[in-house]
């Protein structure tokens, strides 16, 4: 039986033909997330892109599903048993890392405060600023995003330290890498602490009140993985009491952030609405397409796929 490939990726001109050239014997159907028909879903042996989770129940012939996202939270419990599941992990690393760096530099220079002053027509020098030159940056989550972010920080003169579950050697961008169990020991040394961890039972509430307390009084906290990793109430209370130089959060729990959250009004805290990644950069979109193409080649050749997700 030939493969039926339902392609839900955001393709540009000529890219459908690229997929057809890789799998000339397959049936290729292209659609958007909201326009995939029940017939297409039922026939699909391969789905690439961003289907609605509930639509996977209609994919009765499905053998392999590749999501166009690095995160797979929305599909937990929806991918049929026995279906090979792969992600696009690493596709948005540059986008997220650059957003983190931009947020970090904004906080270092006090730009959120100056923006507030601009809105109220206040012309005021807010005093001292910070630099990454000579700073120690601790990144919890030394994966694809963490590695690129660490490299950018190191390029500005920082010393970079990574934390990950298992350490099997050096990681690009980092001066040193340690297992997550060393976190409490390393927090008091860091000038910047960056959280780029996924949501999991092991990471929920990881950055709690005690660990925030372990940070330097003038350290900076970044969060760009999943909001569940951080105790937001503890962060707000600590910063209102004068702890930390500043913070920048691209992820919160829940999302959208409720209007009554204390985070909205914390001075020197920069909030962005989970916009670091996604398809905002063309390089991210194209990388997703290329990753799907490479895995399609591997799938047809019977080779091991990249970024296999184990649920």
N, C-alpha and C positions, 0 to 999 in steps of 0.2 A: 504494500500500500504506500502511495506517495505521501509525502508530508504536506499538510495544509498549514501554512504559516499565516497567522493573523497578526499583522504588523500595526501596532497602535503607537509607534514612536512618532514624534513630531518631525516627519521627514521633509527635506527640502528637495528642490528639483534635481533629478538624476539619482537620488539615493534609493528609490524603489528599484531602479535598474541594477544598482550595485548588489542588492539582496538577491535579485533574480539571477544575476550572474554567478553568485555563490551557490545557489540551489536551483539550477535550471529545471530539474525534474519536479520540483514542488509546485503546489498551487499557492499563489501569493494573493492575499487580500489585505488591503490597507483601509483603515478607518480611524476615527477618533474615539476617544474613550466613551463618549455618550452616544455614538452612532453605530457601534458594533451590533450587528443583528443577532437574534437568537440562533439563526441558521449558521452564521459565521462562527459563533462561539461553540456550537455543538460539533462543528466539523474540524475545528482547530486542533491539530496535534502539537503545535508550537504557538505560543503567544509571546510577543515581544512588546514591551512598553508599559502602559499604565491602565490596565482594565479596572473597572470598579470591583472591589473585593467580592461582592455578592454575585457578580457575573461569572466568577470562576466556578460556581456551582453548575452553571449551564455548559461548561466546557467538558463534556463527558468523554471526549476522545483525547484530552490533553495529556501529553507526555513530558513536556518541558515548558516552563514559564520563566522568562527573564524580565524582571521589572527594570524600569529605566531609572529607578532611584537607588541611592546608596542605602538608605534606611528601609527596613521591611516591616515596620510595626503594623501598618494597616492591613497586612496580609496574614498576620498570625491567626490561625484558626480557619482560614478561608482556602488555603492551598490544598487541593484534594490529596489524600494519602497516596503515596507512590509516585507523585509527580516530582520531577527534578526541578528545583527552584534555585535560580541564580539572581544575583543583584548586579547593580552597576557601581559597586563600591569603588571609590577613587575617582569617579567621573567629575565630581564637583569639588575636589580637593583644593584646587587653585582658587575657586570662587569663595569658598568658606574661609580659607586661610587669609586671602586678601581682605575680606570683610573684618576678620578678627584683628588683623594688623591695623586697618584703618580705625577701628573702634579703640584699640589700645592707644594709638598715637593721639587720637582725639581726647581720650581721658588724660593721658600724660600732659597734654598742653592745656587742659581745662576747657576745651571747646564747648562741651555741653553747658557749662556755666556761662560762657560768653554768648552762646546762643540765647540762653534765658535772658541775659542782660539786653541783648539786641531787641528782643520782643517787648521789653519794658522801657526801651530807650535810655538805658543806663550805660554811660561811657566810663568804665572803671577797669583799672589794672588789677587783676585778681592774684597777682604775686607769682610765687615760685611755680616752676614747671618741672617735668621729669624727662629723663632720656633713657633709651635702651642701652646706650653705651656703658658697658661694664655691669649691666643688670643681670640677675639670674632669673631665667624664665623656666618655670616648672609646668610641664604639659601633662595632664592626666588624660591619657589616651594617645599613645605614640603610634597611631595607625597612619592611614593615608593623609588625612587632614592635618593631624598633629605634626607629621613629618614636614609637610610643606610650610606650615606656620612656623615651626622651629627654624627652618632654613631661612625664612624671611627675617626672623628676629636675629639670627646669628649674623646675617648680612649687615645688620645695623649695630653690631658690636656686642650683642648679648651672649651670655653663656646659657646653653640650653640643656635642660634635664628632662627626660621623659619617663613616664610611668606606663607600664602595660602589664597584662595578666601574666604572660610568659615572655621571658627574655631569652632569645636564642642568638645573641650577638648584637653587633652595632646596628643602629637604625639611622638612615640618612637624615641629616638636619640636626641631630643631637650630639652633644659632646659626651653625654652619658645617658644610659637607660637603666632603670631599676624596676623590679617587680612592684605591683600596686601595694604590697604589704609595707613598703618603705615610705608611704605617703606621709604618715604622721611625723616621721623623722625629718623629712625634707621640707615640709611646709614652712617651718620657721625661718628657713634660709632664703626663701624665694621672694623676689621683688615683684614678680608677676606669676599668678597661678591661672592657668587656662584649662577649662574643662571641655573636653571634646569626646565625651563618653556616650555610648548608646544607652537606651533604656533597657534595663534587665533587673531581675531580682537582686543582683549583686551591686548594682549602681544606684538604686533608688535611695535617696537621702544620704548618699555617700558624703557629700560636702555639707555636713551638719553644723550645728551650733559650736560644738567642740572644735571641729577642724577650722572653722572660720576664726575662732579664738586663737588658734595656733599660728595664724598668719601674722606677718609683721603689721604693726599699726599703720604703716604707710604703704602697704602692698596694694596691688591692683588685681582684681578678680575678673576673669572673662568666662562666659559660659556660652557654648555654641554647639553642644551635642544634643542633649535632651534636657528639658526643664526639670524632669523628675529627679535629676542628680543633685540638685541644690535645694537646701532649706531656705526658701525665699523669705519667710518671716524672720528667721534668724539673721539673714543678711541685712534686711531693712533695719532691724533693731540695732545691729552692730554699727551700721553706717550712720544712723541717726545719733548714736552715742559717740561718734568721732572715729570709729575704727575704719581703717582702709583709706587710701588716697582716693580711690574711685573704683567703679565697676562698670562692665558693659555686658549686657545680656541680650542674646539674639533668640533665646528660647526660654519659655516659662511653663509653669504648670498651674492652671490649665492654659490653653491657648484658644481664643484670644484671652489676654490678661483681663480679669474683671475690673470694672471701673473703680471699685472700692479697694483695690490692692494698694498697700502702702508703698509699693515699689515706684509708682508713678511720681511720687513727690520727694523721693530721696535725692538730695543734692549730690552732684558728681556721679550720678548713675545714669548711664546711657542705655536706653531700651530701643531695640529694633524688633519688628514683628516676624521673626523667623524668615528672614529674607537673605541670609548669607549664601545659601545654596540655590537649589532649584535650577531653572533653565534661563536664568537672567543673563548669562554669558554664552555667546555662540560656541566658545571652546568647550563648554560643558555639554551642550546639546550634541555637538559633533562627536565628542568623546563617547557619549552614550551610544550613538549609532555605531561607532567603530567597535566598541566592546561587544555589542550585540552581533555584529558581523563576524568578529573573531570567534565568539562562542558558537555561532551557527556553523562555521567551518569545522570547529572541533566536534560539534554534535553530529554532523553528517559523516565525519570520519571515524566516529566511535571513540574519540579521545576525551580525556578528562576536561571538564569545563572549568572556567575561572569563576571565582566568587560564588561557589556553591554555598547555599544557605541551609543550615541544619536547624530545623524548628523543634 
